[in-house]
Amino acid sequence: MADKRGERRGEHDLAATGPDQVRNVVLVGPSHSGKTSLVEALLLHTGAINRAGSTADGTTVCDTEDAERSHGRSISLAVAPLVHRGVKVNLVDTPGYADFVGDLRAGLRAADCALFVVAANEEVDEGTRQLWRECDQVAMPRAVVVSKLDHPRADVDAVVAQAREAFGGKVLPVYLAEPGRDALNGLLSGDTDDPRRGELIEAVIEESEDEDLMERYVGGEEIDLAVLVGDLETAVARASFHPVVPVCAATGVGLGELLDLCVDGFPSPLEHASPEVFTPAGAAVGEVACDPGGPLVAEVVKTAGDPYVGRISLVRVFSGTLEPDTAVHVSGHFSSFFSADAGHEDHDEDERIGALGHPFGAAQVPAARVLAGDLGTVARLSRAETGDTLSAVDKPLVLKPWSMPDPLLPVAIEAATRSDEDKLSQALARLAAEDPSLRVENNADTGQLVLWTMGESHADVVLERLADRHGVTVEQRELLVPLRECVAGPAKGHGRHVKQSGGHGQYAICDIEIEPLPEGSGFEFVDKVVGGAVPRSYIPSVEKGVRAQMERGLRAGYPVVDLRVTLTDGKAHSVDSSDMAFQSAGALALREAADASGVSMLEPYDDVTVLVPDDLVGPVMSDLSARRARLLGNENVAGGRTLVRAHVPQRELVRYAVDLRAATRGAGTFTRTFAHYEPMPEEQARQVTPRPHH
């Protein structure tokens, strides 16, 4: 497939000569499909590393953090560049586990094309289909790599057939692997002349929309390989055709052919449109051209903390050139594009670029500059967060950030010691800056610090990083749901606060009537005192005392809502009455009235949508019913899936992210938004943990 474009550069020279000589390739696929092993094999094949996993100067590049080793899978995005036939190929390795989809989406943003890796000994399951849909959502050009050819149960033809069924008919091999051969047979080049070659050529020409070439081919003309390769690149760039290449990381079969495909068949950054560009004020600018001489527009696609050099920012340069020791504008505007509670405070400030590097696994190779189209690392950007935009100080711009999934597994934590408490806030801020899929919430209703995570593995990693990187130990607590209380019916209350302890005493008496109001009505205070029984100056004091007691709760310590309180009578003393005394009397009166009427607990319900394969609808709906959900209906969607809608108590959703994944083997996903409050069954209400008051 090779056509030897451009002059050959030194095999370890990582400085891109221009955007046309760069390929940003993200590896996508399920866990244990062999993505990381493939990256290491490609680096070894091109001489970028030696057998020990080091560069020529001894830098270790394939190391991973302790959390990755302990979890036995890739849990974060990593970049490793190589040079093949004079073209720089940035390999972006991404996690395949659902908990770390945030890093997957960051990798898709950093790249221009994808290698979708499936193992020859595995089936194309629903989790793999979901990863394919992630690529589809951003129209990512991609090829399919069938890995692990040396596995005893490897069956390339079966996997390709499953891939075609799952991903569409335009998934076709461009190379064939034959048992006993240490190289592949190329279909485009004519090494193999069978019906599959004809099907491949017709698909390439059709998806490239080259009508003239189709006429020539149908007319029996022999088509030159270089022309077919050009149409292949066009078809792949349109994300409508997906060539398949079998490879074996262990034996090296297919590695050269795969690299040739990356160079010849994948689009360069020049062919990939930039994300939408805006001013910090929100005015649309459009797109920017991938021009090293253009205005600077770069995006932070990953942020990591280094114990020696501080914060390291991995950036994709869409326009202009990054140079060290220059000032840049850093813009972060998540709330402009997503919800205001995205967990990232908006910011605009100028910072100075520190040392630049070429990302190489856990290391950075020094770089003099980073051109448009390339990936690089920037040291010591103290405020830049993942998703932020770097631009010129005199012309600040903002790229629309990529969308992030909502973290749906809440974990309530508490600092283990006073020393941990002092460090916790700053440590969590740093972790949130690195990981947009982590949301930190200080819940005012429950008084708890809650980490919203993508799942159990993500939560474990966050807690490990708190301890290992930042020296902060935390303890998990039972998650409290923000409940509410309401009075069950009309009642009367008498508040008497009379004390004498020498000198001025305390004297206040008030009588009130209470009644519940419709949901959402709030609080009403009505003054019906006649004859000055309660002096006008103390009536606000009674209301203040009532409001304070409502906030403290009447049963389990949760706020009281939807209540009307009417002050009907009372008594005062010319000397001993005071503001504080009438506040206390108002609170006492409310408690007595509540005892007479009874207090009901209200619990929040969420509007939940669950997306599952059609064959799992029944079990999912039964499970929701067991969670006291009110089923609202379902509807069929594309791809043999069903969307189930329900109102579900928040107390029943605490671990739903984990339970749904287990029940559907990763095939089910859900969303949740607050809907309303409803009365809690008394059996459930008796089990409520009292709300702590700090």
C-alpha positions, 0 to 999 in steps of 0.5 A: 500500500506504501507510496513513500510520500515525502522525504524520510526523516530520522526514525527517532525525530519526533518534530513534525515538519508539517500537518501533512506529515502527522497522523493522530491515531486513537486506539479504541476497543474493549478491555483485553483486546490488546490495544496496549500490547499493539502500541508497544509492538508498533513502537518496537517495530519502528525502533522507537523503543527497545525490548526494555521499553525504553528509547535510545536515550534510556527514557522509559516510555511504556510505564503505567501508574500504580493504579493501572497495574493494580487494576490490571487494565488501562484506566487513562489515556496515554500517547506514544509517537513513532515515525514510519516512512517519514510520517509522525504517527501519534498513537493515542491509547484509550481505556476500554472499560466503561468507567473511563469513557471520559478518557476515551472521549478525550482520545477521540478529540485528540485524534483524526482517525481510529484503530478499532481493536477487536481480539480474534478470540473474542465475540463482538459483544454489546460493550464493543458495539457501544464503543463503536457508537462512541466513534460514530457520534463524532464521525471518527474515521476508523479501521478495524484491527483484528488482534491476537492472531496467535491465540489458540481460539483465534478465528479472524473470519468469524470476528470479521463476520460479527463486525460486519453484522454489528458495524455495517457492511462497509467493514471489509478486509484489505489484508488476509492472514493465512496460517503459517505465513509471517506476512499478510496477503494484500487484496488491493495490490492483487496478491490475492485474486478472489471475490473478496478483492472485487467486493473490496474494490467496489466498496472503496470506489463506491464510498469514495464516490468516484463515479469515473473510476467506477465506470472504468472498473466496471468496464474491465479496466485494471485500476492502478494501486496508487489510484485505489489507495487514494480512493481508500483514503477518501472513503476512510476519511468520510467515515463510511468505509472501514478497512480491516487489518489482522495483526499479531503483536507477539509475532509482528505479523501485520504491523508493517501493513497496519502502519502503511494503512495509517500513513496512506489510508488515514486522513492528516490533520489538514482533512479534519475540521476543528471543533467549533470556535467562540470568543470568551463572550460566546460569539461564534467564530466558526472553525480555524484552519490547521495552519502553523502560521495561523492564530494559536488555538490549542486544547488541553485533552488531558491533565496530569500531576507530576510530583517533580515538575507539577501539572503536565497538560497534554494539548492538541494544537488545532491552529498556530504554533506553541513555543516555550516561554510565551504567554497564552490565554487560558479559557475554561467555559464549561457552563457556556456549553453544558450545565452550570454545575459541571464541576468546573468553574469558568475562568479566563487568565493569562499564563506563560508556557513552560517547557514543551515536550512530545508525549511518550507514555509516562515520559516527555521528550523535549520539543522546541515547538509544537505545530498545528496538527500535532500533540504536545505536552506543556509544563506548569500551566497552573490553572489549565484544566482538561477541556480548556482552550489555549489561545493568543493573549491578544485574541482569546478564543474558546473551543466548544468542549467535547461532551462528557457523560454524567457521573452516576455513582455517588460516593459520600466521603469524609476526611479520616483526620483533621490533617486530611481535612486540611488537604482534602479540598485542594486535592479534590480540586486537582483531581477534578481539573484532571478528570472532567468525568469526576464531579465533586459536590458539597451537598447543602441539604445533607451536609455531605461531601459527595464524589460523583463517579462513573462506576466502582472502578472509577471511584476506587481509582479516585480514592487511590489517587487521593491517598497515593498522590496527595496523601489524603485518607478518606472514609466512605459514609452512607449516602444521605438523600436530601429528604423533606418533611411536611405536616400531615394535617391542620393542628394548633400549637402553644409555645411558652418560653418563660425563664427567670434566673435573676435580673432580666428573665425571658418571657414569650408566649405564642399560639399558632395554627398550622396547615399543609400546602400543595407541593411546591407552595413553599412557606407562608406566615400569616399574622392574625394577632389582635389587640396587641397580644404580641407586640408588633416588634416581636411578630417577625421574631416568631416567624424567624423562630418558626423558619429556624425550626423548619430548617432543623426539621420536625422528625428526622432533621430534614427541612420542612416544606409547603407549610402555612403558619398562622400566629393567632395569639400570645403574651409578652412582658414589658421587661423580660420579653425579647427577640430571642425569647419569641424566636424560641416560643415560635419554635416550641409552638411549631414542634407542639403543633407538629406532634399533634398533626404528625409529620410525613417524610417526602423523598425526591424522585428522579426522571430516569431513562434506561437504554437497553437491548430489546431482549433485556427490557423485561428484566430491567422493568421488573427491577425498576418496579422492585425499586418502587419506580412508577413506569411511564412507558417505553419506545423502540430506538435504532439498533435493536434497543429500547428506551424505558422511562420511569420515575424512581425514588433517589434512595433506590438509585444510589447503586443503580449504575453498578447494578444495571451494568451487572444485570445487562453485562454492560449493555444498559445505560441510563440518565437521571434528572430531578423530577419532584418530591413524593410522600415516602411510605411509612415503612421506609420513613421509619428507616431514615437515618437522621440528618446530621447538623454541623 
